């Protein structure tokens, strides 16, 4: 693909647009669909972040420019007909303006409570927690504990992680399952705060685990 965004194989509409489907490269969840023109495609390729063309505002749109929920491009492909783009990304927050992780949250068929429980048991709480942490990082509401951690910075956050890790060990040694659940939850939360503070996406962590799966153990060493 050329840096100009002029890809001969692509078939744009009469309005000079092409649909672009955005997918989380780590979770494989489809996040959204937007429209690109040649200029937004060029900006996407050059910047490494997703740009669209807003049909309603008739202007270029850098996804996440105002919210901070940018989408870092990992791979950009087009389909066999050359009339649809697939953009695989590491998202820095929810894709939807409603705060949902994906714009595709309205189910028509399938997706019963039982099916959702089977396919992804209660994992939505993770994305909800990440979204809340992202909002705290951007908005810094007074009185929020997460705001306090961000304001204090890395040293405070890593100190808390050290404390929580120790408490996890103590709970395990004491064979106290309830306490272990509580302390592990605290450790997970503070780790997510640290990742956001350091500008590392949780999707990056998932991507690394995915890379290791089947070829390496959890420490990343070859089996």
Backbone torsions as a table, in degrees:
resi	resn	phi	psi	omega
1	UNK	NA	135.5	-179.5
2	UNK	-82.3	152.1	179.1
3	UNK	-68.5	-13.5	179.1
4	UNK	-76.6	-15.3	-176.9
5	UNK	81.0	4.0	179.0
6	UNK	-91.7	93.2	-178.7
7	UNK	-105.8	108.2	-173.5
8	UNK	-53.5	-32.7	-175.8
9	UNK	-73.3	-15.6	-176.7
10	UNK	-77.5	142.7	179.2
11	UNK	-114.9	101.5	178.8
12	UNK	-83.4	157.4	176.8
13	UNK	-70.8	175.9	178.1
14	UNK	-61.7	-24.6	178.0
15	UNK	-86.2	3.1	179.2
16	UNK	78.4	28.1	-177.0
17	UNK	-119.6	159.8	175.9
18	UNK	-144.6	134.7	179.2
19	UNK	-70.8	140.4	179.7
20	UNK	-125.8	117.8	177.9
21	UNK	-91.9	127.9	-178.4
22	UNK	-105.3	129.1	-176.5
23	UNK	-128.6	137.9	175.2
24	UNK	-70.0	119.1	-174.7
25	UNK	-66.9	-25.5	-178.1
26	UNK	-86.4	-47.5	-175.9
27	UNK	-91.7	-16.2	-177.1
28	UNK	70.2	10.4	178.5
29	UNK	-75.5	135.5	174.5
30	UNK	-75.1	123.9	-172.7
31	UNK	-94.2	-41.4	-174.5
32	UNK	-171.2	171.6	170.8
33	UNK	-132.0	133.2	176.9
34	UNK	-136.2	175.0	179.9
35	UNK	-107.5	138.4	174.4
36	UNK	-119.0	146.2	165.1
37	UNK	-109.2	-175.4	-175.9
38	UNK	-63.6	-34.6	-178.9
39	UNK	-70.6	-44.0	178.9
40	UNK	-67.1	-33.2	175.3
41	UNK	-64.6	-43.0	178.4
42	UNK	-61.5	-44.6	180.0
43	UNK	-64.9	-37.1	177.3
44	UNK	-61.9	-44.9	-179.4
45	UNK	-67.0	-43.7	-175.3
46	UNK	-73.2	-39.7	-175.3
47	UNK	-87.4	-23.7	-176.6
48	UNK	80.2	5.8	175.5
49	UNK	-124.0	155.5	-173.0
50	UNK	-75.9	131.1	172.6
51	UNK	-122.9	144.6	176.8
52	UNK	-126.4	174.4	168.5
53	UNK	-111.3	121.0	179.7
54	UNK	-82.4	115.6	179.7
55	UNK	-71.4	-32.1	-178.7
56	UNK	-74.5	-38.7	-178.2
57	UNK	-95.8	-10.7	-179.2
58	UNK	55.0	51.4	179.0
59	UNK	-154.9	161.8	175.6
60	UNK	-67.4	148.4	-174.3
61	UNK	-137.2	111.4	175.5
62	UNK	-85.1	108.1	-176.7
63	UNK	-58.3	122.7	177.3
64	UNK	87.3	4.0	-177.1
65	UNK	-61.1	-36.8	-179.2
66	UNK	-95.2	-34.6	-176.4
67	UNK	-87.3	-21.5	-174.0
68	UNK	88.1	-3.3	-178.1
69	UNK	-90.0	63.3	-179.4
70	UNK	-73.4	167.2	179.4
71	UNK	-127.8	111.7	-178.3
72	UNK	-84.1	122.9	-175.0
73	UNK	-75.6	129.4	174.7
74	UNK	-104.1	-40.4	-178.1
75	UNK	-151.3	140.9	177.4
76	UNK	-130.1	122.8	-176.7
77	UNK	-131.6	168.4	171.7
78	UNK	-131.4	158.5	-173.8
79	UNK	-80.9	-179.4	-174.1
80	UNK	-64.0	-26.7	179.3
81	UNK	-90.9	-9.0	179.5
82	UNK	71.7	18.8	-177.7
83	UNK	-116.3	10.6	177.2
84	UNK	-146.3	136.4	177.2
85	UNK	-100.5	148.1	171.3
86	UNK	-120.4	120.3	-178.0
87	UNK	-115.2	111.6	178.7
88	UNK	-93.6	128.0	-169.0
89	UNK	-135.0	163.3	163.2
90	UNK	-103.4	107.3	-178.5
91	UNK	-80.9	144.9	177.9
92	UNK	-100.6	24.2	-179.4
93	UNK	157.2	-176.1	-178.8
94	UNK	-62.8	147.5	179.9
95	UNK	-84.3	-30.2	-172.5
96	UNK	-88.9	144.4	179.2
97	UNK	-67.2	-15.2	178.3
98	UNK	-79.6	-11.0	-176.3
99	UNK	99.6	-6.8	176.3
100	UNK	-72.4	148.8	179.3
101	UNK	-59.7	-43.6	179.2
102	UNK	-120.3	149.9	175.2
103	UNK	-71.5	-18.0	-176.8
104	UNK	-94.7	71.7	-179.0
105	UNK	-114.0	0.9	177.6
106	UNK	-96.7	110.4	-174.4
107	UNK	-92.8	132.3	178.2
108	UNK	-98.2	-51.9	175.4
109	UNK	-130.0	156.2	-177.7
110	UNK	70.3	-165.6	175.8
111	UNK	65.6	31.4	176.5
112	UNK	-65.7	164.4	-179.8
113	UNK	-58.2	-39.7	-179.3
114	UNK	-67.0	-41.7	-179.8
115	UNK	-65.6	-41.1	179.4
116	UNK	-63.9	-38.4	179.8
117	UNK	-65.7	-35.4	-178.7
118	UNK	-74.6	-42.4	-174.2
119	UNK	-80.2	-34.7	-178.5
120	UNK	-149.8	75.8	-172.4
121	UNK	-62.9	104.4	172.1
122	UNK	58.4	20.1	-179.3
123	UNK	-74.2	-13.9	-179.5
124	UNK	-62.3	-25.3	-179.9
125	UNK	-62.9	-28.4	179.1
126	UNK	-66.8	-47.8	179.9
127	UNK	-66.4	-35.1	177.4
128	UNK	-64.6	-41.4	178.9
129	UNK	-65.6	-43.6	178.2
130	UNK	-61.6	-42.3	179.2
131	UNK	-61.8	-41.1	178.3
132	UNK	-64.2	-42.9	178.1
133	UNK	-62.8	-41.4	177.3
134	UNK	-59.4	-44.1	-179.6
135	UNK	-65.1	-40.1	178.2
136	UNK	-63.1	-38.5	-179.5
137	UNK	-64.6	-38.6	-177.5
138	UNK	-81.6	-45.8	-171.7
139	UNK	-89.6	-29.2	-179.7
140	UNK	50.0	57.0	179.1
141	UNK	-64.6	137.5	-178.8
142	UNK	-64.5	139.5	175.8
143	UNK	90.4	-12.0	179.8
144	UNK	-80.4	135.9	-178.1
145	UNK	-62.7	-37.9	179.8
146	UNK	-65.1	-37.8	175.3
147	UNK	-60.6	-43.3	178.9
148	UNK	-57.2	-44.3	-179.8
149	UNK	-64.4	-44.5	179.4
150	UNK	-63.8	-39.4	-179.7
151	UNK	-66.3	-35.5	-179.8
152	UNK	-75.9	-29.5	173.4
153	UNK	93.5	-171.8	-171.9
154	UNK	-57.8	-44.3	-176.2
155	UNK	-58.6	-43.0	-179.7
156	UNK	-67.7	-42.0	-177.1
157	UNK	-65.8	-44.5	-179.0
158	UNK	-69.4	-29.2	175.2
159	UNK	-63.8	-43.0	178.3
160	UNK	-64.6	-38.6	178.7
161	UNK	-63.1	-41.0	176.9
162	UNK	-61.1	-41.9	179.3
163	UNK	-64.9	-45.0	-177.6
164	UNK	-67.7	-37.3	178.7
165	UNK	-62.7	-40.3	177.8
166	UNK	-63.5	-40.7	-179.7
167	UNK	-68.5	-30.5	174.3
168	UNK	-63.8	-44.8	179.4
169	UNK	-62.0	-44.4	-179.6
170	UNK	-62.2	-44.2	179.8
171	UNK	-61.9	-40.4	179.7
172	UNK	-67.1	-42.3	179.4
173	UNK	-64.5	-31.7	179.5
174	UNK	-82.9	-1.8	-178.2
175	UNK	55.9	37.7	-179.5
176	UNK	-103.2	95.6	-174.4
177	UNK	-62.8	-43.5	-179.3
178	UNK	-62.7	-43.6	179.4
179	UNK	-66.7	-36.7	179.1
180	UNK	-63.0	-41.1	178.0
181	UNK	-61.1	-45.6	-178.9
182	UNK	-63.7	-46.2	-177.1
183	UNK	-70.5	-36.4	177.0
184	UNK	-65.1	-36.6	177.3
185	UNK	-64.3	-42.9	177.6
186	UNK	-62.2	-41.7	-179.3
187	UNK	-65.1	-42.2	-179.7
188	UNK	-64.2	-44.8	179.3
189	UNK	-60.2	-49.0	-178.2
190	UNK	-65.8	-31.0	176.3
191	UNK	-67.0	-40.4	176.6
192	UNK	-63.5	-38.6	177.2
193	UNK	-62.6	-42.9	179.3
194	UNK	-62.9	-44.1	179.2
195	UNK	-57.9	-45.0	-179.5
196	UNK	-66.5	-39.8	-179.3
197	UNK	-63.5	-32.9	-177.9
198	UNK	-94.1	4.2	177.2
199	UNK	73.9	26.2	179.0
200	UNK	-106.7	126.5	-179.7
201	UNK	-78.2	143.0	174.9
202	UNK	-62.4	-27.8	176.3
203	UNK	-62.7	-31.0	176.7
204	UNK	-64.0	-39.7	178.4
205	UNK	-65.8	-45.0	177.5
206	UNK	-61.3	-40.0	178.7
207	UNK	-62.6	-38.5	178.6
208	UNK	-67.9	-40.5	177.2
209	UNK	-64.7	-38.8	177.7
210	UNK	-63.8	-40.2	179.6
211	UNK	-62.9	-38.6	-177.6
212	UNK	-76.5	-26.4	-172.8
213	UNK	-57.3	125.0	177.1
214	UNK	86.8	-16.8	-178.6
215	UNK	-122.6	-16.2	-177.5
216	UNK	-150.7	159.5	177.1
217	UNK	-83.5	-177.8	-173.3
218	UNK	-65.0	-15.7	177.9
219	UNK	-89.9	-0.4	177.1
220	UNK	83.4	10.5	179.9
221	UNK	-94.1	143.0	-179.5
222	UNK	-63.6	134.9	179.3
223	UNK	-72.9	NA	NA
